Amino acid sequence: MKSKRALVKYRGEECLNCGRSLEEEHKFCPSCGQLNSTKKLALGDFFSEFFSGLFAYDSRFIRTMRVLLFKPGKISKDYIHGKRMRYVNPYRFFLTTAIVFFLIYGYDTTFDGLNLDKDPEDITTELEKLSEKNNADIEFEGNPFVQLDSIIKSSKKKSYKDYLVTQQQIDTMSINDAFSAKIKLFDHYLKETQISNSEQALTELKLDNTAYNRWLFKKVKDFNVVRENPQFFLNYLISKLPFIIFIFLPIFTLFLSLLYIRSKYNYMEHLTFAFHTQSMCFILYGVALLIDMITKNSYAVNIANIIFIGYLYQGLRKFYEQGKFKTIVKFVILNIIFFTLALIVGLISIFGSFAIF
């Protein structure tokens, strides 16, 4: 959009932003890119700059979407070869698609009957009501806290006084035995007394008021909440997925660059391809989730799985320019690496998330 600020009569001999000397033909500063104009600000200038910036971004966004969706690998090659003004920055685009995807995913997986704005200790009563209403406890398949669960379940009918131990006894135990003894004691104490304050509990149990003991007491309390309704913890874990992906993607890119070590690309160029591919993943599954939400089934997500497999294969072929056989072999290896890394990062994330839950 044109503005009077760009007229020749308003051009100065020096950039007002960086101080570089300018000639009359310099519409923009060659150094910092600012418009060469000495005209005083007017209301129309704000609207002009707003709409020009908006339309410029929209045109790049639409072009980025079109190329990304229908020409796998091309947008990454164009961007690293210098054609950058026509597309949205890969990292910025990745962030945008990630935010939209997790908003859709979060809306789709929100469950009724539970106030998620409350802390875990504040929703215990609500969880008990839900459990009574359903007449059954909700089991969490593949629970990573098997040891904690087995310890608690094995001692349900006994009083916490049956498991009282002194600090002197704890100090003489091995780390594992001390852990088990405290878990049993804390679990029964919580259920019998309904006292959730860790400092008060440790005082009554005559155990040292250390940061570790307070943390362990809170984890037993949180575990009981998770065991009653594992979806609460799953939603909490899902809220951490953007952070997990930001850690996972650079690590995966390292393996991608090693697999294509003979290619002409450096690490950041491999990462650009990874950003674009992951953005496509967010777009594809975001649309699929919306369709499944409307149709009340999971057909769209299943179709998205097939489409993304084909898209990733084509993207690898076009971007790295290798033959079908090599691409298929590396495609299989990459998927093995991807799922192995995802499992490792996922387990670390589950334990880490529960530790700070």
C-alpha distance (Angstrom), angle and dihedral (degrees) to the residues before:
residue distance angle dihedral
M1 . . .
K2 3.83 . .
S3 3.78 122.1 .
K4 3.79 133.0 -169.5
R5 3.79 87.2 -127.6
A6 3.82 88.5 75.1
L7 3.82 94.8 58.5
V8 3.81 116.7 121.6
K9 3.80 93.6 -119.5
Y10 3.81 90.4 65.0
R11 3.79 96.5 50.8
G12 3.79 116.5 114.9
E13 3.77 135.7 -154.0
E14 3.78 94.3 -119.5
C15 3.83 133.5 42.8
L16 3.78 108.4 -110.1
N17 3.81 90.1 -149.9
C18 3.81 105.9 47.7
G19 3.84 102.8 7.7
R20 3.82 97.2 -120.5
S21 3.81 116.4 154.6
L22 3.80 112.4 -106.6
E23 3.79 138.2 -165.4
E24 3.79 126.7 -138.9
E25 3.81 91.8 -103.4
H26 3.80 91.0 57.7
K27 3.80 104.5 102.3
F28 3.80 89.2 171.6
C29 3.79 131.2 25.3
P30 3.83 109.3 -98.1
S31 3.80 89.0 -147.4
C32 3.82 106.0 48.4
G33 3.82 103.0 7.2
Q34 3.83 96.5 -123.1
L35 3.81 118.1 147.9
N36 3.81 110.6 -97.0
S37 3.79 101.1 -125.5
T38 3.79 136.3 130.1
K39 3.81 94.5 -171.9
K40 3.80 114.4 127.8
L41 3.77 117.1 -111.5
A42 3.80 118.5 -90.2
L43 3.79 132.3 -177.8
G44 3.80 91.7 -105.4
D45 3.81 90.5 58.6
F46 3.79 91.7 64.8
F47 3.81 93.1 51.8
S48 3.80 92.2 43.6
E49 3.81 93.9 52.1
F50 3.81 92.2 42.7
F51 3.80 95.7 53.4
S52 3.79 94.9 39.3
G53 3.81 89.9 53.0
L54 3.80 91.7 44.4
F55 3.80 95.0 50.8
A56 3.79 92.1 43.4
Y57 3.81 90.4 54.2
D58 3.80 92.5 44.3
S59 3.80 92.2 52.5
R60 3.81 91.0 50.6
F61 3.78 91.3 45.2
I62 3.82 93.5 51.5
R63 3.80 91.8 46.0
T64 3.80 90.9 47.7
M65 3.80 91.4 50.7
R66 3.80 93.4 47.7
V67 3.80 95.8 49.2
L68 3.80 94.1 40.4
L69 3.80 93.7 51.0
F70 3.78 100.4 43.7
K71 3.81 105.9 25.4
P72 3.82 110.1 48.9
G73 3.80 113.0 -153.9
K74 3.81 95.9 5.3
I75 3.79 97.6 98.5
S76 3.81 91.7 52.7
K77 3.82 92.1 50.1
D78 3.80 92.0 47.1
Y79 3.78 92.5 49.1
I80 3.80 97.8 49.3
H81 3.83 89.9 44.8
G82 3.79 89.7 60.5
K83 3.82 103.4 -94.6
R84 3.78 93.4 125.5
M85 3.79 108.3 130.8
R86 3.80 91.5 67.8
Y87 3.82 94.0 57.5
V88 3.79 137.0 53.4
N89 3.81 114.3 -104.0
P90 3.86 106.5 -87.7
Y91 3.79 94.1 -129.8
R92 3.80 92.9 46.7
F93 3.80 91.1 47.6
F94 3.81 90.5 47.7
L95 3.81 91.0 53.0
T96 3.81 91.7 48.5
T97 3.80 94.5 50.8
A98 3.83 91.4 43.8
I99 3.82 92.5 53.2
V100 3.81 92.8 48.1
F101 3.82 92.3 46.3
F102 3.80 94.7 50.8
L103 3.80 91.2 46.3
I104 3.81 88.8 55.4
Y105 3.80 92.6 42.7
G106 3.78 92.4 47.3
Y107 3.79 91.8 50.6
D108 3.79 92.0 48.0
T109 3.82 94.8 49.5
T110 3.80 99.1 42.6
F111 3.81 109.1 120.2
D112 3.77 127.0 -147.9
G113 3.78 129.2 -119.9
L114 3.79 97.7 39.1
N115 3.78 130.5 91.4
L116 3.80 104.0 -136.4
D117 3.79 92.9 -173.4
K118 3.80 90.9 73.1
D119 3.79 126.6 86.2
P120 3.83 117.2 -105.4
E121 3.80 92.7 -103.7
D122 3.82 90.8 52.5
I123 3.81 94.8 55.7
T124 3.80 98.7 50.0
T125 3.81 91.6 100.0
E126 3.80 91.6 49.8
L127 3.80 90.7 49.8
E128 3.79 91.0 52.2
K129 3.80 90.1 52.1
L130 3.79 91.0 50.1
S131 3.79 91.0 48.7
E132 3.82 92.0 50.9
K133 3.78 90.5 47.2
N134 3.78 92.1 53.5
N135 3.85 92.1 41.7
A136 3.75 89.7 -139.6
D137 3.74 141.0 72.1
I138 3.79 116.5 -112.5
E139 3.77 109.9 -120.9
F140 3.78 120.4 -145.8
E141 3.78 108.5 -139.9
G142 3.74 115.3 -144.0
N143 3.81 92.1 17.2
P144 3.82 108.3 -172.3
F145 3.80 91.8 -153.3
V146 3.80 94.9 68.4
Q147 3.79 93.8 139.4
L148 3.79 92.3 51.4
D149 3.81 91.7 45.9
S150 3.80 93.8 48.7
I151 3.79 91.9 49.2
I152 3.78 92.4 51.5
K153 3.82 96.3 42.7
S154 3.81 93.4 48.4
S155 3.78 92.2 62.1
K156 3.81 106.0 37.8
K157 3.81 99.9 125.5
K158 3.80 99.6 46.8
S159 3.81 127.4 90.5
Y160 3.78 120.8 -112.3
K161 3.82 87.5 -119.2
D162 3.80 88.0 67.5
Y163 3.80 87.6 62.8
L164 3.79 100.2 43.3
V165 3.78 112.5 138.5
T166 3.76 129.7 177.5
Q167 3.77 124.0 -124.5
Q168 3.81 88.2 -114.4
Q169 3.81 90.2 57.5
I170 3.82 91.0 47.5
D171 3.79 90.5 52.2
T172 3.82 91.7 56.1
M173 3.83 94.5 49.9
S174 3.78 128.5 90.6
I175 3.80 117.4 -103.3
N176 3.81 92.2 -102.7
D177 3.83 94.5 46.6
A178 3.80 91.9 46.8
F179 3.80 90.2 49.5
S180 3.83 92.2 50.7
A181 3.80 93.3 46.1
K182 3.80 93.1 51.3
I183 3.82 93.7 45.0
K184 3.82 92.0 54.0
L185 3.78 92.2 45.4
F186 3.81 95.6 46.5
D187 3.80 93.2 46.0
H188 3.80 95.0 53.1
Y189 3.79 92.3 40.6
L190 3.82 91.2 54.5
K191 3.81 93.5 48.2
E192 3.79 95.7 46.4
T193 3.79 102.0 39.3
Q194 3.82 101.3 27.6
I195 3.80 87.0 -143.7
S196 3.79 109.0 145.4
N197 3.79 99.7 174.6
S198 3.80 105.9 107.9
E199 3.80 96.7 -155.9
Q200 3.80 92.4 50.9
A201 3.79 91.0 46.6
L202 3.80 94.1 50.1
T203 3.79 90.5 48.3
E204 3.81 92.8 52.0
L205 3.80 91.9 44.4
K206 3.83 89.7 48.0
L207 3.79 93.9 -127.3
D208 3.80 126.1 139.9
N209 3.80 112.9 -84.2
T210 3.81 94.1 -129.3
A211 3.80 127.8 152.1
Y212 3.81 89.8 -113.6
N213 3.82 93.6 52.6
R214 3.82 91.4 47.6
W215 3.80 90.4 49.0
L216 3.82 92.7 47.8
F217 3.81 91.6 49.3
K218 3.80 90.2 51.5
K219 3.82 91.6 48.5
V220 3.82 90.9 54.6
K221 3.79 88.8 50.5
D222 3.82 91.6 47.3
F223 3.79 91.9 45.9
N224 3.80 91.0 57.6
V225 3.81 88.5 53.2
V226 3.81 91.6 48.6
R227 3.81 92.4 46.5
E228 3.82 90.8 53.5
N229 3.79 92.9 48.7
P230 3.82 114.9 8.7
Q231 3.80 90.9 179.1
F232 3.79 88.7 71.7
F233 3.79 90.4 61.6
L234 3.80 91.6 41.2
N235 3.80 90.0 56.2
Y236 3.78 89.0 48.6
L237 3.81 89.7 50.6
I238 3.81 91.3 47.3
S239 3.80 89.5 54.4
K240 3.83 86.9 60.5
L241 3.82 94.3 50.5
P242 3.82 96.2 96.6
F243 3.81 89.1 57.0
I244 3.81 90.5 45.1
I245 3.81 91.8 51.0
F246 3.82 91.9 49.2
I247 3.81 87.7 57.0
F248 3.80 94.9 40.4
L249 3.82 98.6 49.4
P250 3.85 98.0 59.5
I251 3.81 89.8 47.2
F252 3.81 91.6 49.8
T253 3.82 89.6 47.3
L254 3.80 89.1 57.3
F255 3.81 89.8 59.6
L256 3.81 89.7 43.8
S257 3.81 90.9 55.0
L258 3.81 91.0 47.4
L259 3.81 91.3 50.6
Y260 3.81 89.8 50.9
I261 3.80 94.7 36.1
R262 3.80 92.0 138.6
S263 3.78 93.2 55.7
K264 3.81 121.7 104.5
Y265 3.80 93.2 -115.7
N266 3.79 128.3 101.0
Y267 3.81 125.9 -143.6
M268 3.82 96.0 -86.8
E269 3.79 90.9 51.0
H270 3.79 90.4 51.2
L271 3.82 87.1 49.1
T272 3.81 90.2 52.8
F273 3.81 88.9 56.6
A274 3.82 89.8 47.4
F275 3.82 91.2 51.0
H276 3.80 92.1 51.3
T277 3.80 93.0 45.5
Q278 3.81 92.7 49.0
S279 3.82 90.2 46.8
M280 3.79 88.5 55.1
C281 3.80 88.5 50.0
F282 3.82 91.1 53.7
I283 3.81 92.3 47.7
L284 3.78 94.2 47.2
Y285 3.79 96.8 47.1
G286 3.79 92.4 39.4
V287 3.81 90.3 58.4
A288 3.82 90.3 43.4
L289 3.81 91.6 52.9
L290 3.79 91.2 50.4
I291 3.80 90.7 51.1
D292 3.80 92.1 47.7
M293 3.81 90.8 48.0
I294 3.80 89.7 54.9
T295 3.81 97.1 41.5
K296 3.84 95.2 37.7
N297 3.82 95.1 -130.5
S298 3.79 140.2 88.4
Y299 3.81 101.5 -119.3
A300 3.80 94.4 109.2
V301 3.81 93.5 54.2
N302 3.83 90.5 49.4
I303 3.79 90.1 50.8
A304 3.82 89.5 47.1
N305 3.82 89.1 56.7
I306 3.81 90.8 57.6
I307 3.81 93.9 43.6
F308 3.79 93.4 49.9
I309 3.82 92.5 50.1
G310 3.80 89.5 54.8
Y311 3.81 91.9 43.0
L312 3.80 93.3 51.9
Y313 3.81 92.0 48.8
Q314 3.81 91.6 50.7
G315 3.79 91.0 45.1
L316 3.79 91.7 54.3
R317 3.80 91.6 48.2
K318 3.80 95.7 48.5
F319 3.79 97.4 40.9
Y320 3.81 99.5 43.7
E321 3.82 95.1 30.2
Q322 3.79 97.4 -140.2
G323 3.78 130.1 143.6
K324 3.80 126.6 -89.8
F325 3.80 96.6 -101.8
K326 3.82 95.4 49.2
T327 3.79 91.0 44.6
I328 3.81 92.8 50.6
V329 3.82 92.1 49.2
K330 3.80 92.5 47.9
F331 3.79 90.5 42.8
V332 3.81 90.2 57.7
I333 3.82 92.1 45.2
L334 3.81 91.3 49.1
N335 3.77 91.4 51.8
I336 3.81 91.2 51.0
I337 3.81 89.5 49.5
F338 3.80 91.0 45.3
F339 3.80 95.9 52.8
T340 3.82 92.7 41.3
L341 3.80 91.2 51.9
A342 3.79 90.8 43.1
L343 3.82 90.2 53.6
I344 3.81 93.0 48.5
V345 3.80 94.6 44.2
G346 3.80 89.8 43.2
L347 3.81 93.6 53.9
I348 3.80 91.6 45.7
S349 3.79 89.1 48.5
I350 3.82 93.0 49.4
F351 3.78 93.5 51.0
G352 3.79 92.2 39.9
S353 3.80 92.7 48.0
F354 3.79 92.2 48.8
A355 3.80 90.2 48.5
I356 3.83 90.4 58.9
F357 3.83 96.2 30.6
